Amino acid sequence: MESTMLKRSQILIMAVTCGICIANVYYSQPLLPDIAKDIGSSNQEAGLISVFSQVGYGLGLFFITPLGDKMDRKKLILALQGLLFVSLIGMAASHTLAQLYLYSFTIGLFAIVAQVILPMAASMVSENRGKVVGQIFTGLLIGVLSARVFSGFIGEWFKWRCVYVISSGMVLISALGIQFNFISLQGSYKKNYFNLLKSTMYQLKRFSMLRRTALTGALIFGTLSSFWTVFTFHLSESPMNLSSDKIGLFGLLAVAGALMAPIFGKNSDKNNRIVISLVFAVLLILISEFLFIIFPFSIWFLAIGVLLLDLGVQAAQVTNISLIYTFDDKAGSRINTVYMTAYFLGGSLGGYCALLSYQYGGWTAVIVQMLFLSMLALLTILYKRERV
């Protein structure tokens, strides 16, 4: 690995930790019908569990992630993992909607470990930064996408609560990996917390390319979140009537897209290929959406669509995430905060709008919403571009 301070084993630990922590935000999606049945709520009420996780993640990104530029990143990561462990246990023990909403929110809030690890890794490599960050980001993506497979299988054969108990154990194991394989790495920002947040917002004003990238990321992830928020209901209801373990298997197709992430990260080290990579990614997303609307009940075409959708989304996001770390090494956590806050708030808004669309217009209305977001993303990418 072409890096100056990261060994292969350290990159692997970072990637696995990112995947384990971020997966917790998405475990609920295949489980929503089971959770609704268990606590006696409607599917729409249970659907908000997923939205609360996204909102918590977005707020954690803005209010917690910038601390990576100010305090010891290793201690920050371990503290977040400890709080995530407590939240997972609370989720497993919940029996009311209010409790589920609360712990779903705190799981999202403390699952931002990956957003401290990514800028830390970027600051620890000197050459081929996009390639290394792309490899670690692959761990995050695999965590996001395989979460549905894991939780769907466990939920079907055991109980949905077991998903969160098992995950709490994985979080502890990953914390040990961080504890024994990394040294302390103190941030360079010396001013107080409020100035840190102010400086975070300044990065948005400072880099025009960051504004464009953040908007593109929000629109693209909003598209993906729209799909996965209601896809479980689409598959579990008539005429398809699939069980949660079979629904979770669709996540395996999505993992295939994540495995290509390092290729796009490598391309982001070549500035002339960035626009081409992003346009190609959005075209894949658009093709998948047409498959969803033309063949809404075909397992095979839905499977192809899932593969293309996730490949397109991950290609775009890896390109974006690798690009933003070229702006300023000393402000890596703050720049990451701006991008990823927009990214996950876009996901939260997309998921919420999808629930409304599905309630009032069904599957077709959700896909039309996705098409609208995708076209906005494409226009943003093609609009007159500046370097930074």
C-alpha positions, 0 to 999 in steps of 0.5 A: 500500500502506497502510504507513509503511515498506514500498514495494510493491517491498519487499513483493513481495521479501519475499513472493517470498523467503518463497515461495522459502525455504519451498518447499524443505521441500516439494520432496521430497513428489512426488519420494519414489517417484523418490528411493526408486527411485534409492537403493534404499529403500522408500517408507516409508523415503523418506517420512521425508525429508519428516518430517525437513524438518518436524522441522528447520523446527519446531526452527529456529522455536523455537531460531533465529526468536526471534533476530529480536527480538534481532539485526539481522534483515537479517543473520539472514535473509542468514545463514540463506539462506547456510546453506540454499544449502549444505544444498541443494547437499548434498541434491543430492549425497546418495546414502544415506538417512542423507545425505538425512535429514541434509540434509533436516533442515538444509534445514528448519532454515534454511528458516525465513527467512519466519518472520524476515521476517513479524514484521519486516514486521509491525513496519514497518507502522502501518495495515492490518497484517493486509492487508500481512502477509496479502499477504506470507504469500500468498507463503509459501503459494504457495511451499508449494503450488507447490513440488509442481508445480515439483519434480514437473515437474523430477523427471519430465523431468530428475532429482530432484537438479536440483530442489535445484540450481535451488532453490539458485540461486533462494535466492541471487537472493532473498538479493541482493534482501534485500541491496540493498533493505532496511536493517539493522533491529536487534531491541530485546531486550537480554538473553542468548539463554537469557533470550530463549528463556525469554521466548519460552515466557512469551508462551505463558503471557502470552496465552491467545488465543495458546495457543488459536491455536497449538493450532488451527494445529497441528491444521489444519496436521497435517491438511494435512501428513497428506494431502500426505505420503501423497497421492503414494503414493496417486496413484502406486500401483495403480489410479491409477499417475500419474507425478510430473509429473501428481501435481505438477499437483495443487499448482496447485489448491492455489495457487488457495486461497493467492491468497485469503489477503489477503482473510482477512488483511483480515478479521482486522483486524475482530475480530468476523469472526475466529470466522466465518472460522475456522469457515468454513475448517474446514467447507471442510476437512471437506467435502474429507475426505468427498470423499476418503473417498467418491471415493478414485480419482476424479481430478475429486473428488480435485481438488475436494477438494484445492482445498477442503482447501488453501483451508480450511487457508490461510484458517484460517492467514492469519487466525491469523497476522494475529491474533497480530501484534496482541498485542505489536509488541516481541515479534513474533518470539517470539510468531511462534515460539510459533505457528509452532513449534506449527504445524510440529510439528503438521505433523510429527506429522500427517505421521508419523501419516499414514505409519503410518496408510497402512502399516496401514490404507491411504488410508481410515485416513489420511482418518479421522485427518484427520477426527479432527484437523479436528473437534478444531480446530473444537471448539477454535475454538468453545470459550469465547473470550477476547480475548487 
